[in-house]
Amino acid sequence: MAVAALLLSLPAYARQDASAAQPAAQASSGVYYEIFVRAFYDSNGDGIGDLNGVTQKLDYLKSLGVSAIWLMPINPSPSYHGYDITDYEGINPQYGTMQDFKRLLDEAHKRGIKVVMDMVINHTSDQHPWFKAALNPKDPHHDWYVWAKPNSDLKAISATGGPAWHRAPNGQYYVGVFTSAMPDLNYDNPAVRKEMIDVGKFWLREGVDGFRLDAAQHIYDDLRSDMDSPVALQKNVTWWTEYRHGLEAVNPHVWLVGEVARQNPDDLTPYMGPLNTVFNFPVATQLINSVKQERNLGIGKGLEYTYVAYRAHDRGEFDDAPFLSNHDQERVMSQLDDNMAHMRLAAALLLTLPGHPFIYYGEELGMQGTKPDEDIREPMRWYRNGHGAGVAQWKGWSTSDGPDISVQAEQADPDSLLNLYRTLIGWREQISALRDGVLHNVPVDDPHVLAYMLQDTQSRVLVIHNLSRDTRTVSLAADAHVTTVLKQSGQGAVLGAGKISLPPYATAILQ
């Protein structure tokens, strides 16, 4: 089927001539950038990245074009990663002080960059004062956690695949979905729900713009037997609805993105009511696989279905949160076997999707990293030789990345991956449909081509990706009204005689 076939069958509103693509009144890319503070930039020479280091690198982030940053946990914690918190209203002293955090907020906001905090409220640390108090069955905090009952199956498997029950020093057993160091909170207790809403309100009053909600599906989804339970799902959604309403009392525009690590889009849509969006794990898998296989594995069709479902559940404003990888997954470049052509294509796929794409720090450089987790959270590569002011030294590098995989090297190379990311993010600032458009899949006979149309009130564009190592030619219908190659990755796209010819691994935006 030629590309034009779907253009002819689109709803009338989607076929109307759109005005020329123009920047929005307040141009924004909508791109979010995930930062592991410990690994990003060390401002005081102690080897550990810190909040002042993030502040010092805001101009780098601004030059990249991102609209917001997501900070992995910055609260006090006994672990290097911070996902077991001991004080929900404090700052990890290794990262700085509350004054440092307020300075970061102020400086980010001056640059038009929003700040989203990681909110880890499914569980606390087993070192949290609440849990220590809860070891006394007579203490009010005892009921803040989930304790075994006489009929509990102490050999049950958790929703994440490990033991669900762990023995406490008092001899009782408690639920810890992730590890014994992370006891789950009891959200059937109104005191817990109130406390966690108060925690969110506290940070909103400090000026935070929103939260990334860790383990959002596991509030009530504790055991493997709960994973497909409609009761657990409904209780999760009810809780997050209560949470949003509580936070809106402080900031009516609070932005919430949930981690719901499911591969079926239908498992994500129920969360689109209380939350602004959830991370699109299904499309992350599909993007990587399509790039590796150099074939269209139904991305456009799947996204069109997903977005319709999202809009049926959401709060009236469409958001999606596509990504390629994050702090729990092997880095994109490693998943793509260090193939730079594939990496560039993956970036183009991600950054031409509507919503709020997320970039994991160092992804824009092509940093590699494979499990264990510490090795995918390594220091940001600022300099060719790996040394210099600000380089975090919380651990050494485990990969074979050379001097070319660094900000210093890639800044100077106009054809670098870093500058490609800047270019692609810049497209989103200039063409509002790339951020906000309704997506319509455009079927193409060639399995190595992906095409979709994006349209909003300001612009309408046809996005075409050549997923293969060979030049591909795609036919356009006579009344497709495509007149211009508005943007292209690299050079060599040729539009004429009702066809578009794309070089290997190229992306073109047609108007």
C-alpha positions in Angstrom: 0.0 0.0 0.0 1.4 3.4 -0.9 1.8 6.0 1.9 -1.0 8.0 0.4 -3.6 5.3 1.0 -4.1 6.2 4.6 -3.9 9.9 3.9 -7.0 9.5 1.7 -8.8 7.6 4.4 -8.1 9.9 7.3 -11.0 11.7 9.0 -11.9 14.9 7.4 -10.5 17.1 10.2 -7.1 15.4 9.7 -7.1 16.1 6.0 -7.7 19.8 6.2 -4.8 22.0 5.1 -2.7 23.0 8.1 -0.9 26.3 8.5 2.8 26.3 8.0 4.7 24.7 10.8 5.5 27.4 13.3 7.0 27.5 16.8 4.5 27.6 19.6 4.1 30.9 21.4 6.3 29.5 24.2 8.5 27.0 22.3 9.2 23.9 24.3 10.6 20.6 23.3 8.7 18.7 26.0 11.8 16.5 26.5 12.7 15.3 30.0 16.2 14.3 31.1 16.8 11.7 33.8 19.7 12.4 36.2 21.4 10.1 38.7 22.8 13.0 40.8 25.6 10.8 42.3 27.0 10.2 38.8 26.4 13.5 37.1 28.7 16.3 38.2 30.8 16.8 41.4 31.0 20.4 42.5 33.1 20.0 45.6 35.7 17.4 44.6 34.6 14.7 47.0 34.0 12.3 44.2 30.2 12.2 44.5 28.0 14.1 42.1 25.8 16.6 43.9 22.9 19.1 43.6 25.3 22.1 43.0 26.9 20.0 40.3 23.5 19.7 38.5 23.0 23.5 38.9 26.4 24.1 37.3 25.4 22.0 34.3 22.0 23.6 33.7 23.4 25.5 30.8 24.5 22.3 29.2 21.0 20.9 29.7 19.6 24.1 28.3 21.8 23.8 25.2 20.5 20.3 24.7 17.0 21.7 24.6 15.3 19.8 27.4 12.3 21.2 29.1 12.6 19.4 32.4 14.8 17.2 34.5 13.9 14.1 36.6 16.2 13.7 39.6 16.5 10.1 40.8 16.1 10.0 44.6 17.8 12.8 46.5 16.4 12.0 50.0 18.6 10.5 52.8 19.2 6.8 52.3 21.6 4.1 53.4 22.1 2.9 49.8 24.0 4.4 46.8 20.9 4.5 44.7 18.5 6.1 47.2 15.5 3.9 46.6 15.2 3.1 50.3 14.5 6.4 52.0 15.0 7.2 55.7 13.7 10.8 55.6 11.1 11.9 53.1 11.5 15.6 53.8 15.3 15.7 53.9 18.2 16.0 51.4 20.9 13.3 51.2 23.8 15.1 52.8 26.2 13.6 50.2 24.2 15.6 47.6 24.0 18.8 49.6 21.5 20.8 51.6 18.0 22.1 51.2 19.5 25.5 50.4 21.4 23.8 47.5 18.2 22.2 46.3 16.3 25.5 46.4 19.2 27.1 44.4 18.9 24.4 41.8 15.1 24.9 41.6 15.5 28.7 41.2 18.2 28.4 38.5 16.4 25.7 36.6 13.2 27.7 36.6 15.1 30.8 35.4 16.1 28.8 32.3 12.6 27.5 31.8 13.5 24.0 33.0 11.1 22.2 35.3 12.2 19.9 38.1 10.6 16.5 38.8 11.6 14.5 41.9 11.6 10.8 42.3 8.9 10.0 44.8 9.5 6.6 46.4 6.5 5.9 48.6 5.7 2.2 47.9 8.2 1.3 50.6 10.6 2.9 53.1 14.1 1.8 54.2 14.2 -0.7 56.9 16.4 2.0 58.6 13.5 4.5 58.6 12.4 5.6 62.1 8.9 4.5 61.2 9.9 0.9 60.6 12.1 0.8 63.6 9.2 2.0 65.7 6.9 -0.5 63.9 8.9 -3.4 65.4 7.0 -2.8 68.6 3.5 -4.2 68.0 2.1 -1.6 70.4 3.5 1.4 68.5 1.1 3.2 66.1 3.6 2.8 63.3 3.2 -1.0 63.5 0.1 -0.8 61.3 2.0 1.4 58.8 3.5 -1.7 57.4 2.2 -5.1 56.1 2.6 -7.9 58.5 2.0 -11.6 58.1 -1.2 -13.1 59.5 -1.7 -16.7 60.6 -2.9 -17.8 57.2 -0.2 -15.9 55.2 1.9 -18.0 52.8 5.4 -17.1 53.9 6.8 -18.7 50.8 4.8 -16.5 48.4 6.7 -14.9 45.5 6.5 -11.1 45.2 5.3 -9.3 42.1 8.9 -8.6 41.2 9.9 -12.3 41.4 11.7 -12.5 44.8 10.5 -13.5 48.2 7.5 -11.5 49.4 7.9 -12.0 53.1 10.9 -11.2 55.2 11.7 -11.9 58.9 12.0 -8.8 61.1 14.2 -8.6 64.2 11.1 -9.0 66.3 10.4 -12.4 64.7 7.4 -11.2 62.7 7.3 -11.3 58.9 6.6 -8.3 56.7 6.1 -7.6 53.0 9.0 -6.3 51.0 8.2 -6.5 47.3 11.7 -5.5 46.2 14.1 -6.6 49.0 14.1 -7.1 52.8 15.7 -3.6 53.1 12.6 -2.1 51.5 9.5 -2.9 53.7 6.2 -2.0 52.0 3.9 0.6 53.5 0.3 -0.3 54.3 -1.9 1.9 52.2 -5.1 0.5 53.7 -4.1 2.7 56.7 -5.5 6.2 56.3 -2.6 7.6 58.4 -0.1 6.3 55.8 -2.1 7.8 52.9 -2.3 11.2 54.7 1.4 11.2 55.5 2.4 10.5 51.9 0.1 13.2 50.5 1.7 15.6 53.1 5.1 14.6 51.8 4.1 15.5 48.3 2.7 18.8 49.5 5.9 19.6 51.3 8.0 19.4 48.1 5.5 21.2 46.0 5.6 24.1 48.5 9.4 24.1 48.0 8.8 24.6 44.3 9.1 21.2 42.7 7.0 20.9 39.5 6.0 17.2 39.8 7.0 13.7 40.7 8.1 10.5 39.0 6.2 7.9 41.0 8.4 4.9 41.7 6.7 1.4 41.5 3.3 3.0 41.0 1.7 -0.4 40.3 3.0 -2.0 43.4 1.1 0.0 46.0 -1.4 -2.8 46.2 0.2 -5.2 43.7 2.5 -7.1 46.2 2.4 -10.7 45.2 2.8 -12.5 41.9 -0.8 -13.5 42.3 -1.8 -9.8 42.4 -0.3 -8.9 39.1 -3.4 -9.3 37.0 -5.9 -8.7 39.9 -8.6 -6.2 39.0 -9.0 -5.6 42.7 -5.4 -4.6 43.1 -5.5 -2.5 40.0 -8.6 -0.6 41.2 -7.1 0.0 44.6 -4.0 1.4 42.9 -6.0 3.8 40.7 -8.2 4.8 43.7 -5.1 5.7 45.7 -3.4 7.7 43.0 -6.6 9.6 42.4 -6.7 10.5 46.1 -3.0 11.4 45.9 -3.5 13.8 42.9 -6.5 15.5 44.6 -4.4 16.0 47.7 -1.5 17.5 45.8 -3.7 19.8 43.7 -4.6 21.7 46.8 -1.0 23.1 46.7 -0.4 23.0 42.9 -3.3 22.5 40.6 -0.8 21.9 37.8 1.3 19.3 39.5 2.7 16.8 36.9 2.8 13.1 37.7 4.4 10.3 35.7 4.1 6.8 37.0 6.4 3.8 36.6 4.1 0.9 35.6 6.4 -1.7 34.2 4.0 -3.6 32.0 4.3 -4.6 28.3 0.6 -4.5 27.4 -0.7 -1.0 26.6 -4.0 -1.9 28.1 -2.3 -2.3 31.5 -1.2 1.3 31.4 -4.3 3.1 30.4 -6.2 2.9 33.7 -3.5 5.0 35.3 -4.0 7.9 32.8 -6.9 9.2 34.9 -5.2 10.1 38.1 -1.7 10.5 36.5 -0.7 12.7 33.7 1.1 9.8 32.0 3.0 6.6 32.6 6.3 5.5 31.1 5.6 3.7 27.8 7.5 0.5 28.4 5.8 -1.3 25.4 7.0 1.3 22.9 10.5 1.3 24.4 10.8 -2.4 23.7 9.3 -2.0 20.2 11.6 0.8 19.3 14.8 -1.1 20.3 13.7 -4.3 18.6 12.6 -2.5 15.4 16.0 -0.7 15.2 17.9 -3.9 15.8 15.9 -5.8 13.2 15.7 -2.9 10.8 12.1 -3.6 10.4 8.8 -1.8 11.2 7.3 -4.1 13.9 4.0 -2.3 13.9 5.1 0.8 15.9 2.7 3.2 14.2 -0.3 1.0 14.5 0.5 0.2 18.1 1.0 3.8 19.0 -2.2 4.9 17.3 -4.1 2.3 19.3 -2.4 3.3 22.5 -3.0 7.0 22.1 -6.7 6.5 21.4 -6.9 4.4 24.6 -4.9 7.0 26.6 -7.2 9.8 25.4 -10.3 7.8 26.6 -8.8 7.7 30.1 -6.8 10.9 30.5 -7.7 14.2 32.1 -8.3 16.1 28.9 -4.6 16.8 28.0 -2.7 14.1 26.1 0.7 13.1 27.4 2.8 10.1 26.7 6.3 9.3 28.2 8.2 7.3 25.6 11.8 6.4 26.3 14.6 4.1 25.1 16.1 3.0 28.4 16.4 4.1 32.0 18.4 3.5 35.2 17.0 -0.1 35.5 17.8 -1.2 32.0 21.0 -1.7 30.0 21.9 1.4 28.1 20.6 1.8 24.6 24.0 1.7 22.9 24.8 -1.6 24.6 21.4 -3.0 23.6 22.2 -2.0 20.1 25.7 -3.7 20.2 27.5 -0.4 20.0 26.1 0.3 16.5 26.2 4.1 16.1 23.9 4.1 13.0 21.3 2.2 15.0 21.7 4.5 17.9 21.1 7.6 15.8 18.0 6.0 14.3 16.7 5.1 17.7 17.2 8.7 18.8 15.2 9.9 15.7 12.4 7.5 16.4 12.1 8.6 20.0 12.3 12.3 19.5 9.7 12.4 16.7 7.0 10.9 18.9 4.4 13.1 20.6 4.3 13.6 24.4 7.3 13.9 26.7 10.2 11.7 25.6 12.7 10.8 28.4 16.4 10.7 27.9 18.7 8.9 30.4 21.8 10.9 31.1 24.7 10.0 28.8 22.3 8.5 26.3 22.9 11.6 24.1 26.6 10.7 24.1 26.2 7.0 23.3 27.5 5.8 26.6 27.4 2.0 27.0 26.5 0.1 30.1 25.3 -3.4 31.0 24.0 -5.0 34.2 24.6 -5.1 37.1 22.8 -1.9 38.0 25.9 -0.1 39.2 27.4 -0.4 35.7 24.4 1.3 34.0 24.7 4.3 36.5 28.3 5.2 35.9 29.8 8.7 35.9 28.8 11.1 33.1 31.6 11.4 30.6 32.5 15.1 30.3 36.1 14.9 29.0 38.0 13.0 26.4 40.5 11.6 28.8 37.9 10.8 31.5 39.4 13.2 34.0 38.8 16.8 35.0 36.8 19.1 37.1 33.4 17.7 38.1 33.9 14.1 37.0 32.1 11.9 39.6 34.3 9.1 41.0 31.7 7.1 42.9 32.8 4.1 40.8 35.0 3.5 37.8 33.9 2.9 34.3 33.2 -0.7 33.2 32.8 -0.1 29.5 35.0 0.2 26.5 33.9 3.8 25.7 36.7 5.8 24.3 37.5 9.5 24.3 35.1 10.2 21.5 32.2 9.3 23.8 32.4 12.5 25.8 30.8 15.9 25.9 34.1 17.5 25.2 34.7 15.5 22.0 31.1 15.6 20.8 30.6 19.4 21.3 33.3 20.0 18.7 31.9 17.6 16.2 28.9 18.9 14.2 28.0 15.3 13.2 28.2 13.8 16.7 25.4 12.0 18.4 25.2 14.8 20.9 24.6 17.4 18.2 22.0 15.1 16.5 20.1 15.0 19.8 20.2 18.8 19.9 18.9 18.9 16.3 16.1 16.5 16.9 15.1 18.2 20.2 15.2 21.5 18.3 12.7 20.2 15.7 10.2 19.6 18.6 10.6 23.3 19.6 9.9 24.4 16.0 7.2 22.0 15.0 4.4 21.8 17.6 2.8 18.7 16.0 5.9 16.7 17.0 5.1 17.4 20.6 1.3 17.7 20.7 0.0 16.2 17.5 -2.6 13.4 17.1 -0.8 10.5 15.5 -2.2 8.6 12.6 -0.3 5.5 11.4 0.5 5.5 7.7 0.7 1.9 6.3 3.5 1.3 3.9 4.1 -1.8 1.9 7.9 -1.7 2.6 8.5 -3.4 5.9 11.7 -1.3 6.4 9.8 2.0 6.4 7.8 3.6 9.3 5.5 6.5 8.5 2.9 8.4 10.5 1.2 11.7 10.4 1.1 14.2 13.3 -1.3 17.1 13.4 -2.3 19.7 15.9 -3.9 23.1 15.5 -0.7 24.7 14.3 0.9 22.2 12.0 0.6 18.9 10.1 3.6 16.8 9.1 4.3 13.4 7.7 7.2 11.6 9.5 9.0 8.9 7.6 11.8 6.8 8.9 14.0 4.5 6.8 14.9 1.7 9.2 17.3 -0.1 6.9 20.9 0.1 5.6 19.7 0.7 2.0 18.1 3.7 0.3 14.3 3.3 0.3 11.8 5.0 -2.0 8.2 5.6 -0.9 5.3 6.6 -3.2 3.0 9.4 -2.2 -0.5 10.0 -3.5 -1.1 12.9 -5.8 -3.4 14.6 -3.4 -1.2 14.0 -0.3 -0.4 17.8 -0.4 3.2 17.0 0.6 5.4 19.8 -0.9 8.5 20.2 1.3 11.1 18.3 3.1 10.9 20.4 6.3 13.6 18.6 8.3 15.8 15.6 7.7 18.5 13.8 9.7 21.6 14.3 7.6 21.3 15.0 3.9 20.1 13.2 0.9 16.3 12.9 1.1 14.9 13.6 -2.3 11.2 14.6 -2.8 9.8 14.6 -6.3 7.5 13.0 -8.9 5.2 11.8 -6.1 7.9 9.9 -4.3 10.4 10.4 -1.4 13.8 8.8 -1.5 15.5 8.3 1.9 19.1 7.4 2.5 20.0 4.6 4.9 18.7 5.1 8.5 17.3 8.5 7.6 14.4 10.4 9.0 12.4 13.1 7.1 9.7 15.4 8.2 7.5 16.3 5.3 5.1 19.3 5.1 
